[in-house]
Amino acid sequence: MSDDLTPKEGLCDIFVEFAGMEAHSNSPHGDFSFRFVQKRDGQPDRLVATLTFPVRDSHDGFPGMMGRAYDQLIQVMRQGLFHAGRMRTFYRSEASQRYPKYPHQR
């Protein structure tokens, strides 16, 4: 089975949004936050989770820091997808061994 990671309308009701930046006192560095919100038709957005990344200044201002914050978000999501794929394979294997399609085989 091949996973199609192309975004599709209606695929998921959880979206990632930029939540804000908090500057470190006496420092050019900051913490960038992203929120995961659930959006359903006719209902107010519901906050599901927030991720915050420390981002160092590299003398390229807010736009450069924002780019690095998104890079970190992508790396975290990529790592999560890798581990989720491994665990999904493990649990599918476990399920097929412990719960065969035909109950008389148990």
KACOR-V620459 format. One record per residue. N is the residue number from 1. SS is DSSP state (~ for helix, > for strand, _ for the rest). NEAR is the number of other ideal C-beta (glycine too) atoms within 12 Angstrom. Layout:
((N	SS	NEAR) (N	SS	NEAR))
This chain:
((1	_	7) (2	_	6) (3	_	11) (4	_	8) (5	_	12) (6	_	8) (7	_	10) (8	_	8) (9	_	7) (10	_	9) (11	_	12) (12	_	16) (13	_	16) (14	>	18) (15	>	20) (16	>	25) (17	>	21) (18	>	23) (19	>	22) (20	>	19) (21	>	25) (22	>	19) (23	>	17) (24	_	16) (25	_	9) (26	_	6) (27	_	13) (28	_	18) (29	_	22) (30	>	25) (31	>	23) (32	>	32) (33	>	25) (34	>	29) (35	>	23) (36	>	25) (37	>	22) (38	>	19) (39	_	20) (40	_	15) (41	_	9) (42	_	6) (43	_	10) (44	_	10) (45	_	18) (46	>	15) (47	>	19) (48	>	19) (49	>	19) (50	>	20) (51	>	27) (52	>	21) (53	>	29) (54	>	20) (55	>	32) (56	_	19) (57	_	22) (58	_	16) (59	_	11) (60	_	14) (61	~	15) (62	~	21) (63	~	15) (64	~	19) (65	~	29) (66	~	24) (67	~	18) (68	~	25) (69	~	33) (70	~	22) (71	~	18) (72	~	24) (73	~	28) (74	~	18) (75	~	16) (76	~	21) (77	~	21) (78	~	15) (79	~	14) (80	~	18) (81	~	16) (82	~	14) (83	~	14) (84	~	15) (85	~	18) (86	~	14) (87	~	14) (88	~	17) (89	~	16) (90	~	14) (91	~	15) (92	~	15) (93	~	13) (94	~	13) (95	~	13) (96	~	15) (97	~	13) (98	~	13) (99	_	14) (100	_	12) (101	_	11) (102	_	8) (103	~	8) (104	~	6) (105	~	10) (106	_	10))
